[in-house]
Amino acid sequence: MTESARPARHGRRRSRRRARLSPLTVFGELLLLCGLGVLGYMVWQPWYTGFVVQGQQNDLAAQESDRWREAADTGEQPSTDGIPVVDRPEPGEVFANLYVPAFGETFSNRITYSTEQYIIDSGDHGIGQYDVTQMPGEPGNFAIAAHRNGPIIAPFREVMNLRIGDGMFIETPKGWYTYRFRDLEYVLPDAFDVTNPFPRLDGTPGEDQILTLTTCHPKWAGSEERAIAYAVLEDFQPLSEGPPAELAEQNPNVDGV
């Protein structure tokens, strides 16, 4: 038998045993995965609450506007110095829209009569009124609450963008209430006096009409404090006159309402 005809000899394959992972290696990989998960959430959450949910709120607010205009009440109604007083709603009822150009060019969000957790956490609601406070059109304090960094919705995320004189607009079935931002302060969570009929502002109790926004502070680091933004009523106009010209110039979504 020639050399070329001999069957080839196959060497034995050496089996390689996989090295065991040390506990430190496993722990390190878990930390890496957790870090990637946290980073992904930090990117996704602001995008989701700021664009997806906020876009849904813009649509819902527009629907409320259409409904109120179609059912506009032109008859005689309770008023304070000629400014109609909004009817006190039922708990859980949507009764107003908030527009704040300082929060974003097209920002709008419905206001619900309740600060229950399911209202504040809901993408369909997000802003709630403290039921112990006054209604738009009444002397006193119209106080509302919302998240600044909520898991689903965060209407007051950009509260620090407010500057003295910025317009804040409340749309209701009665009409448009224009407020001017005046002051912002930080308080502890138990500072319940910010919802008093006349909170910590210079003015005339029993006459001035205040809008108070309450939200958590710091923005990303928890809720050890509260950020409180105050505004004072400047003007009112009925739905039949359309939105305030200042708002229509800044927010294209309400142009021609």
TAMO-V607655 format. One record per helix or strand of 2 or more residues. SS is the DSSP state (a for helix, b for strand). FROM is the first residue (numbers start at 1). LEN is the number of residues. If there is no record, write none. Layout:
# TAMO-V607655
SS;FROM;LEN
SS;FROM;LEN
This chain:
# TAMO-V607655
a;3;3
a;23;48
b;79;2
b;83;2
b;94;6
a;101;3
b;109;4
a;117;4
b;127;3
b;140;6
a;159;3
b;167;6
b;175;14
a;192;4
b;209;9
b;225;13
a;239;3
a;245;6
a;252;3
